[in-house]
C-alpha cells in the first residue's frame, strides 16, 4: 500500500472540486492524507467524509510564515511517509515542491491557473516567477488546465516538454451537477456571480455593470455568492465593508458563501464570471452542466468553456461597459433561446470536460512515477 500526500491551499477544494479525485485514489488502495488548512467546520467536514487531514496552517508572503509553513509540510510528509505527492495552486506548488524536492518525494503539480503571474511586476510575482522556474525543473509531472498556460511555461523554460501535459481543468462531475428545476418564484430575472471575492475574478466589473443595467431594469436581481478572501495580496482583495456598501446601495444581494452552489445556480437565469484569467473555471463548468447559460470574459480558462452566442456570451476583459451590454443582451433574449443555450452548454462540458478524464490522468501518472521508485 502506497502513501499519497495531497498539498492543498484550503480544505474547501478537497470537500468540493477534488473530492472525487481524492476518493478515487483511496478506492484504488492508496493511503491518502491531505495537508492543508481551513476553518474548523470545513476541516471537520473533510474528516466526516472519511478523509485523513493534517492542518499545516497557511502562509503569507512574510518569510517567517513561509518558514513555518515549509517546516509544517516537512514534518507532515515525513509523518505520513509519502511515496508521492500532489500539489495544487501556487503556494503548494512552490513551497510544497521545494520541500518534496529535498525529501526526494516524486511530485505531480497542477498549475490551476497563472492569474496575474506574468502581468504584474511587484516583488511577490517576480519572486514567484523565479521560484517556479527553479522548483518545476525536477517535478515528475506538471498538469496544466489549458494550453495557453502550458505554452507559456514551456516557452520560458519553466518546465520540460516531456513532463508537461494538459488536462481539462478539474473536470466536471456532470451527474452531481445536473439540471434542476428553476426555484425562483417571484419572476425576477436573476444574474449570479459565484467566486472567491477577489478583484481578478471580476467582482468590481460585475458590480459596476450591475449598477448600469439596474438603472434601466431595476426589477432584476444581481446576486453575489462566495467567501471574502484574505489570502491574496491586499491590492487584489475586496473587504466585507465594500460588499455591505453595495448591498446597502441596492446593487447586489449577498447571501454569503455556501457549501453547495447548486440551489443558487438553479435559482439563476444567467451566471456571470468576468474573470481576468482562469486555469479552467469550475464555476462555468458547474453552471454549464446544470444547463445555465453564462457571461464571461474572452480570456484563457473561460473562452474554452463558453462559446459566444451558442452556450453563453463573451465580453472584454476588465470592461464593465461591455459586460453591461452583454447582460442587457441576455435580458433581451427570449426565454426559449436561453434554455437552448443552457442545453448546448451541458452537452459541451459533458463531452469535453468529464472529471473521469482528469482522474484517469492522475492514476496513470501516479503509477508511472511509483514504478521508478
Secondary structure, 3 states (H helix, E strand, C coil): CCEEEEECCCHHHHHCCCHHHHHHHHHCCCEEEEEECCCHHHHHHHHHCCCEEEECCCCCCCHHHHHHHHHHHHHHHHHHCCCEEEEEHHHHHHHHHHHHHHCCCEEEEEECCCCCCCCCCCHHHHHHHHHHHHHHHHCCEEEECCHHHHHHHHHCCCCCHHHEEECCCCCECCCCCCCCCCCCCCCCCEEEEECCEEHHHCHHHHHHHHHHHHHHCCCCEEEEECCECCCCCHHHECCHHHHHHHHHHCCCEEEECCCCCHHHHHHCCEEEECCCCCCCCHHHHHHHHCCCEEEEECCCCCCCCCCECCCEEEECCCCHHHHHHHHHHHHHCCHHHHHHHHHHHHHHHHHHCEHHHHHHHHHHHHHHHHHCC
